[in-house]
């Protein structure tokens, strides 16, 4: 299942919530402001009409009888060009236009001469009549003017969203990352641990949502620690207790072989002796594994890889069955490029298992090469058929064996992997070996 980022998800959702709230507030504000705009503009129409009507009526009455009013429309007055948001017409009761503003049409508005508001052909018209009922004023405003004002307001409220939304997303991400820092700290603590580190996670000042999780993990680690300790104790105690009976059984079989001499049953005694030796080797491997898992490789002291490797090469070459089959290649010469900090005994156990594994499971009479690199690596290379990739990555598991028919416990590489991991290194298995078309190569690298 694909993983997802909690920080990214919170950032996106919070930013989307902020944008949605902003848009909702803009929509509500638009309706409220539209209502207020209409009230203000309508009030302006009414106030303009009520102020102009008495002045126009007085002016017209000073000019003569009502029958002569129509000739008083002054069309020759020069007025500078300007935009009028409000236009008006002074009209007689019969609909004639007596006086008009310079942008007002010559023909009368289509709105009826009835006091109040009316909407006609994109105009909002307010009509007012004088006390005598013979002079009307109609003040009009374009509906487009109101819509333009409302649009400009909505634009002013919306445009900043496109600028502020990325900024708010950045701020939200910073806050979320800072808030989730304890999670990253706990994750880093867990990631930095080795497979055998069951110490409790530091449950210092953690948020209430995270503290119970860390507590549950610590309790799980405690149960795992007890289970591992019980398993290691059982394996170590069992292997230790088996050493004496196996050694006694070998001694008894040796005496039995001496008594049988050339009797037919001596072959069966030889087979029993081989089985007991294999059992003794398995017991020894179990003891090594229990020591490795107990953390003996955590001890640190400087040592040269070439010294340990040279000692083991001499040890194996002195054995008649492995004489002259192990060679050492040291690329570090006398320089201190191969100095590592680990435990001498456990490092020797790891290398001995690798060499023994190469001798037992490699080609019969094949040469095993131990190479010490200038990058503080040890390579153990033997001649063998190619190990398939699906088997190669499982060889370091307990009781896992390759395609070789040679006897073995299946614990050697598991012991090496455990020791190397505790020593701060890594084990890499290759087949074919580097620069060859076949063979098997085990590489230990120290950081």
C-alpha positions as CSV (number, residue, x, y, z in Angstrom):
1,X,0.0,0.0,0.0
2,X,1.4,3.4,-1.0
3,X,2.4,5.6,2.0
4,X,1.2,9.1,2.5
5,X,2.4,12.2,4.3
6,X,0.5,13.4,7.4
7,X,2.1,16.8,7.1
8,X,1.1,17.1,3.4
9,X,-2.4,15.9,4.1
10,X,-2.9,18.3,7.0
11,X,-1.5,21.2,4.9
12,X,-3.8,20.5,2.0
13,X,-6.9,20.0,4.1
14,X,-6.3,23.1,6.3
15,X,-5.5,25.2,3.3
16,X,-8.6,24.0,1.6
17,X,-10.6,24.7,4.7
18,X,-9.2,28.3,4.8
19,X,-10.0,28.8,1.1
20,X,-13.6,27.4,1.6
21,X,-14.2,29.7,4.6
22,X,-12.8,32.7,2.7
23,X,-15.1,32.0,-0.3
24,X,-18.1,31.4,2.0
25,X,-17.4,34.7,3.8
26,X,-17.1,36.4,0.4
27,X,-20.4,35.0,-0.8
28,X,-22.2,36.0,2.4
29,X,-20.5,39.5,2.4
30,X,-21.6,39.9,-1.3
31,X,-25.3,39.4,-0.4
32,X,-25.1,41.6,2.7
33,X,-23.2,44.4,0.8
34,X,-25.6,44.1,-2.1
35,X,-28.5,44.8,0.2
36,X,-26.7,47.7,1.8
37,X,-25.7,49.1,-1.6
38,X,-29.3,49.1,-2.7
39,X,-30.4,50.8,0.4
40,X,-27.7,53.5,0.1
41,X,-28.2,54.1,-3.6
42,X,-32.0,54.1,-3.3
43,X,-31.6,56.6,-0.4
44,X,-29.4,58.8,-2.7
45,X,-32.1,58.7,-5.4
46,X,-34.8,59.7,-3.0
47,X,-32.8,62.5,-1.3
48,X,-31.7,63.9,-4.7
49,X,-35.3,64.0,-5.9
50,X,-36.6,65.6,-2.7
51,X,-33.9,68.3,-2.8
52,X,-34.3,69.2,-6.5
53,X,-38.0,69.1,-6.8
54,X,-38.8,72.3,-4.6
55,X,-36.0,74.2,-6.5
56,X,-37.3,73.2,-9.9
57,X,-40.9,73.9,-8.9
58,X,-40.0,77.5,-7.7
59,X,-38.0,78.1,-10.8
60,X,-40.8,77.0,-13.1
61,X,-43.5,79.0,-11.3
62,X,-41.4,82.2,-11.6
63,X,-41.3,81.7,-15.3
64,X,-45.1,81.9,-15.9
65,X,-48.2,79.9,-16.3
66,X,-47.9,76.1,-16.6
67,X,-48.8,76.3,-20.2
68,X,-45.5,78.1,-20.9
69,X,-43.3,75.8,-18.9
70,X,-42.3,73.6,-21.9
71,X,-40.4,76.4,-23.5
72,X,-38.2,76.8,-20.6
73,X,-36.1,73.7,-21.3
74,X,-32.6,75.1,-21.8
75,X,-30.7,73.1,-24.3
76,X,-28.0,75.7,-25.1
77,X,-26.3,75.6,-21.7
78,X,-22.7,74.5,-22.1
79,X,-21.8,71.7,-19.5
80,X,-18.4,70.1,-19.3
81,X,-18.3,66.4,-20.2
82,X,-18.4,64.2,-17.1
83,X,-19.9,61.0,-16.1
84,X,-23.2,61.2,-14.2
85,X,-24.2,58.4,-12.0
86,X,-27.5,60.0,-11.3
87,X,-29.7,61.7,-14.0
88,X,-33.0,63.4,-13.6
89,X,-36.0,64.7,-15.5
90,X,-38.5,67.4,-14.3
91,X,-41.8,66.4,-15.9
92,X,-45.3,67.9,-16.1
93,X,-48.3,65.9,-15.2
94,X,-49.0,65.2,-18.8
95,X,-45.5,63.6,-19.2
96,X,-43.7,66.4,-20.9
97,X,-40.0,66.7,-20.0
98,X,-39.5,70.3,-18.7
99,X,-35.9,70.2,-17.4
100,X,-33.3,67.4,-17.6
101,X,-29.7,66.8,-16.7
102,X,-27.3,66.8,-19.6
103,X,-27.0,62.9,-19.7
104,X,-30.7,62.3,-19.4
105,X,-32.6,61.3,-22.5
106,X,-34.9,63.8,-24.3
107,X,-37.8,61.4,-24.1
108,X,-39.4,60.8,-20.7
109,X,-38.4,57.7,-18.7
110,X,-40.7,54.7,-19.2
111,X,-41.3,54.6,-15.5
112,X,-44.9,55.8,-14.6
113,X,-45.4,59.1,-12.9
114,X,-46.3,57.4,-9.7
115,X,-44.3,58.3,-6.5
116,X,-41.9,55.5,-5.6
117,X,-39.3,53.2,-7.1
118,X,-39.5,51.4,-10.5
119,X,-37.1,49.3,-12.6
120,X,-37.2,49.9,-16.3
121,X,-34.8,48.9,-19.1
122,X,-31.7,48.7,-16.9
123,X,-32.5,51.8,-14.9
124,X,-33.6,52.2,-11.2
125,X,-36.0,55.2,-11.2
126,X,-37.4,57.1,-8.2
127,X,-40.4,59.4,-8.8
128,X,-41.4,62.3,-6.5
129,X,-44.4,64.7,-7.0
130,X,-44.9,68.2,-5.6
131,X,-47.6,69.2,-3.2
132,X,-49.8,70.5,-6.0
133,X,-49.5,67.3,-8.0
134,X,-48.5,69.1,-11.3
135,X,-44.7,68.7,-11.3
136,X,-42.9,65.4,-11.1
137,X,-39.2,64.6,-10.7
138,X,-37.7,61.3,-11.7
139,X,-34.1,60.5,-10.7
140,X,-32.6,57.5,-12.3
141,X,-29.4,55.4,-11.8
142,X,-28.1,52.7,-14.2
143,X,-28.3,49.2,-12.7
144,X,-24.9,48.5,-14.4
145,X,-23.4,51.1,-12.0
146,X,-24.6,49.1,-9.0
147,X,-23.4,45.8,-10.5
148,X,-20.0,47.3,-11.3
149,X,-19.6,48.5,-7.8
150,X,-20.6,45.1,-6.4
151,X,-18.3,43.3,-8.9
152,X,-15.4,45.5,-7.8
153,X,-16.1,44.6,-4.2
154,X,-16.2,40.9,-4.9
155,X,-13.0,41.2,-6.9
156,X,-11.3,43.0,-4.1
157,X,-12.3,40.3,-1.6
158,X,-11.4,37.4,-3.9
159,X,-8.1,38.4,-5.6
160,X,-6.1,38.4,-2.4
161,X,-7.1,34.8,-1.9
162,X,-4.9,33.7,-4.8
163,X,-1.9,35.5,-3.1
164,X,-2.7,34.6,0.5
165,X,-3.6,31.0,-0.1
166,X,-0.1,29.8,-1.1
167,X,1.3,31.9,1.8
168,X,-1.2,30.4,4.2
169,X,-0.3,26.9,2.9
170,X,3.4,27.6,3.6
171,X,2.6,28.9,7.1
172,X,0.3,26.0,7.8
173,X,3.0,23.5,6.7
174,X,5.6,25.2,8.9
175,X,3.2,25.0,11.9
176,X,2.2,21.4,11.1
177,X,5.8,20.3,10.7
178,X,6.7,21.9,14.0
179,X,3.7,20.3,15.7
180,X,4.6,16.9,14.3
181,X,8.3,17.1,15.2
182,X,7.9,14.7,18.2
183,X,6.6,12.1,15.8
184,X,9.7,12.5,13.6
185,X,11.9,12.4,16.7
186,X,10.3,9.1,17.8
187,X,10.6,7.7,14.3
188,X,14.3,8.6,14.2
189,X,14.9,7.0,17.6
190,X,13.3,3.7,16.3
191,X,15.1,3.8,12.9
192,X,18.5,4.3,14.5
193,X,18.2,1.1,16.6
194,X,19.7,-2.2,15.7
195,X,17.7,-5.4,15.7
196,X,18.7,-6.3,19.2
197,X,18.1,-2.9,20.9
198,X,15.0,-3.4,23.0
199,X,15.6,-0.4,25.2
200,X,12.4,1.7,25.9
201,X,11.8,4.7,23.7
202,X,12.3,8.1,25.4
203,X,8.9,9.2,26.5
204,X,9.9,12.7,27.4
205,X,7.6,15.7,26.9
206,X,5.3,14.2,24.2
207,X,1.8,15.4,23.1
208,X,-1.2,13.6,24.7
209,X,-2.0,11.9,21.3
210,X,1.5,10.4,20.9
211,X,2.4,9.5,24.5
212,X,0.0,6.5,24.7
213,X,1.4,5.1,21.5
214,X,5.0,5.4,22.7
215,X,3.9,3.7,26.0
216,X,2.3,0.8,24.1
217,X,5.4,0.4,21.9
218,X,7.6,0.4,25.1
219,X,5.4,-2.3,26.6
220,X,5.7,-4.3,23.4
221,X,9.5,-3.9,23.4
222,X,9.5,-5.1,27.0
223,X,7.6,-8.2,26.1
224,X,9.8,-8.8,23.1
225,X,12.9,-8.4,25.3
226,X,11.6,-10.9,27.8
227,X,10.8,-13.4,25.0
228,X,14.2,-12.9,23.3
229,X,16.0,-13.3,26.6
230,X,14.0,-16.5,27.3
231,X,14.8,-17.9,23.9
232,X,18.5,-17.0,24.1
233,X,18.7,-18.5,27.6
234,X,17.0,-21.7,26.5
235,X,19.3,-22.0,23.4
236,X,22.5,-21.2,25.4
237,X,21.5,-23.5,28.3
238,X,20.5,-26.3,26.0
239,X,23.6,-26.1,23.9
240,X,25.8,-25.9,27.0
241,X,24.1,-28.9,28.6
242,X,24.4,-30.9,25.3
243,X,28.2,-30.4,25.1
244,X,29.0,-32.8,27.9
245,X,26.7,-35.7,26.7
246,X,27.9,-35.3,23.1
247,X,31.5,-35.4,24.2
248,X,30.8,-38.4,26.4
249,X,29.0,-40.2,23.5
250,X,32.0,-39.5,21.2
251,X,34.4,-40.9,23.7
252,X,32.2,-44.1,24.1
253,X,32.0,-44.5,20.3
254,X,35.8,-44.2,20.1
255,X,36.2,-47.0,22.6
256,X,33.6,-49.0,20.8
257,X,35.5,-48.7,17.6
258,X,38.6,-49.8,19.3
259,X,36.9,-52.9,20.7
260,X,35.2,-53.7,17.4
261,X,38.5,-53.4,15.4
262,X,37.7,-55.0,12.0
263,X,34.3,-56.3,12.8
264,X,31.5,-55.6,10.3
265,X,29.8,-53.3,12.9
266,X,32.7,-50.9,12.8
267,X,31.2,-49.0,9.8
268,X,28.1,-48.4,11.8
269,X,30.2,-47.1,14.7
270,X,32.0,-44.7,12.2
271,X,28.7,-43.4,11.0
272,X,27.5,-42.8,14.6
273,X,30.8,-40.9,15.3
274,X,30.1,-38.7,12.2
275,X,26.6,-37.9,13.4
276,X,27.8,-37.1,16.9
277,X,30.5,-34.8,15.4
278,X,27.8,-33.0,13.4
279,X,25.7,-32.7,16.5
280,X,28.7,-31.3,18.4
281,X,29.2,-28.7,15.6
282,X,25.5,-27.7,15.7
283,X,25.8,-27.3,19.5
284,X,28.9,-25.1,19.0
285,X,27.0,-23.0,16.4
286,X,24.1,-22.5,18.8
287,X,26.4,-21.3,21.5
288,X,28.0,-18.9,19.1
289,X,24.6,-17.6,18.0
290,X,23.4,-17.1,21.6
291,X,26.6,-15.2,22.4
292,X,26.2,-13.1,19.2
293,X,22.6,-12.2,20.0
294,X,23.5,-11.4,23.6
295,X,25.5,-8.4,22.3
296,X,29.1,-9.6,22.8
297,X,30.1,-7.7,19.6
298,X,29.1,-4.4,21.1
299,X,32.5,-4.2,22.8
300,X,34.8,-1.8,21.0
301,X,38.6,-1.9,20.7
302,X,40.8,-1.1,17.8
303,X,42.3,-4.0,15.8
304,X,43.7,-4.7,12.4
305,X,41.6,-6.9,10.1
306,X,44.7,-8.3,8.4
307,X,46.0,-9.7,11.8
308,X,42.8,-11.5,12.5
309,X,42.5,-12.8,8.9
310,X,46.1,-13.9,8.8
311,X,45.7,-15.9,12.0
312,X,42.6,-17.7,10.7
313,X,44.2,-18.4,7.3
314,X,47.2,-20.1,9.1
315,X,44.7,-22.0,11.4
316,X,42.8,-23.5,8.5
317,X,45.9,-24.3,6.4
318,X,47.3,-26.3,9.3
319,X,44.3,-28.6,9.2
320,X,45.0,-31.6,6.9
321,X,41.5,-31.5,5.2
322,X,41.9,-27.7,4.4
323,X,45.7,-27.5,3.8
324,X,46.7,-24.9,1.2
325,X,43.1,-24.1,0.3
326,X,42.9,-20.7,1.9
327,X,44.9,-17.7,0.7
328,X,45.1,-14.1,1.9
329,X,45.3,-11.0,-0.2
330,X,46.1,-7.9,1.8
331,X,45.7,-4.6,-0.2
332,X,46.5,-2.4,2.9
333,X,50.2,-3.5,3.1
334,X,51.6,-2.1,6.4
335,X,49.2,0.9,6.5
336,X,46.6,1.3,9.1
337,X,43.7,1.4,6.6
338,X,42.2,-1.8,7.9
339,X,41.8,-0.8,11.6
340,X,38.3,-1.2,13.0
341,X,36.8,-1.0,16.4
342,X,35.1,-4.2,17.5
343,X,35.6,-7.2,19.7
344,X,38.5,-9.5,18.7
345,X,36.8,-12.8,19.7
346,X,33.5,-12.1,17.9
347,X,35.2,-10.8,14.8
348,X,37.2,-14.0,14.7
349,X,34.0,-16.0,15.1
350,X,32.4,-14.2,12.2
351,X,35.4,-14.6,9.8
352,X,35.9,-18.3,10.9
353,X,32.3,-19.0,10.0
354,X,32.7,-17.3,6.6
355,X,35.8,-19.2,5.8
356,X,34.4,-22.5,7.0
357,X,31.2,-21.9,5.0
358,X,33.3,-21.2,1.9
359,X,35.4,-24.4,2.3
360,X,32.5,-26.7,3.1
361,X,30.0,-25.4,0.5
362,X,32.4,-24.4,-2.2
363,X,33.9,-26.5,-5.0
364,X,35.8,-29.5,-3.7
365,X,39.5,-28.7,-3.5
366,X,38.7,-25.2,-4.6
367,X,40.7,-22.2,-3.3
368,X,39.1,-19.7,-0.9
369,X,40.5,-16.2,-1.1
370,X,40.4,-13.8,1.8
371,X,40.8,-10.2,0.6
372,X,41.4,-7.2,2.9
373,X,40.4,-3.9,1.2
374,X,41.7,-0.4,1.8
375,X,38.0,0.6,2.5
376,X,38.1,-1.6,5.7
377,X,36.3,-4.5,4.0
378,X,36.8,-8.2,4.1
379,X,35.9,-10.4,1.2
380,X,35.7,-14.2,1.3
381,X,35.5,-15.7,-2.2
382,X,35.1,-19.3,-3.1
383,X,34.6,-21.3,-6.2
384,X,31.0,-22.6,-6.6
385,X,28.0,-22.7,-8.9
386,X,26.0,-19.5,-9.1
387,X,23.4,-19.2,-6.2
388,X,20.0,-18.1,-7.6
389,X,18.9,-14.6,-6.5
390,X,15.8,-16.0,-4.8
391,X,18.0,-18.2,-2.5
392,X,20.8,-15.7,-2.1
393,X,18.9,-13.1,-0.1
394,X,17.7,-15.9,2.3
395,X,21.1,-17.4,3.1
396,X,21.7,-15.2,6.1
397,X,18.5,-16.5,7.8
398,X,18.6,-19.1,10.5
399,X,18.8,-22.7,9.2
400,X,18.7,-21.5,5.6
401,X,20.9,-23.5,3.2
402,X,21.8,-23.1,-0.4
403,X,21.8,-25.8,-3.1
404,X,25.0,-27.4,-1.8
405,X,24.7,-31.0,-0.5
406,X,27.5,-30.5,2.1
407,X,26.6,-31.1,5.7
408,X,26.0,-27.9,7.8
409,X,23.9,-26.4,10.5
410,X,22.5,-23.4,8.4
411,X,23.5,-21.0,11.2
412,X,26.9,-19.8,10.0
413,X,25.8,-16.8,8.0
414,X,23.1,-15.9,10.5
415,X,25.8,-15.7,13.2
416,X,28.0,-13.5,10.9
417,X,25.1,-11.2,10.1
418,X,24.2,-10.7,13.8
419,X,27.8,-10.0,14.8
420,X,28.5,-7.6,11.9
421,X,25.3,-5.7,12.6
422,X,26.3,-5.2,16.3
423,X,29.8,-4.2,15.2
424,X,28.3,-1.4,13.1
425,X,29.0,-3.0,9.7
426,X,27.0,-4.8,7.1
427,X,27.1,-8.1,5.4
428,X,26.6,-8.4,1.6
429,X,26.3,-11.7,-0.4
430,X,27.1,-11.9,-4.1
431,X,26.9,-14.7,-6.6
432,X,28.6,-14.7,-9.0
433,X,31.6,-13.2,-7.3
434,X,33.0,-9.9,-8.4
435,X,34.8,-10.1,-11.7
436,X,33.9,-13.8,-12.2
437,X,31.3,-15.7,-14.1
438,X,30.6,-18.0,-11.1
439,X,31.5,-18.4,-7.5
440,X,30.2,-17.0,-4.2
441,X,31.4,-13.9,-2.3
442,X,30.6,-12.7,1.2
443,X,31.6,-9.1,2.0
444,X,31.9,-7.5,5.4
445,X,32.1,-3.7,5.4
446,X,32.8,-1.6,8.4
447,X,31.8,2.1,8.5
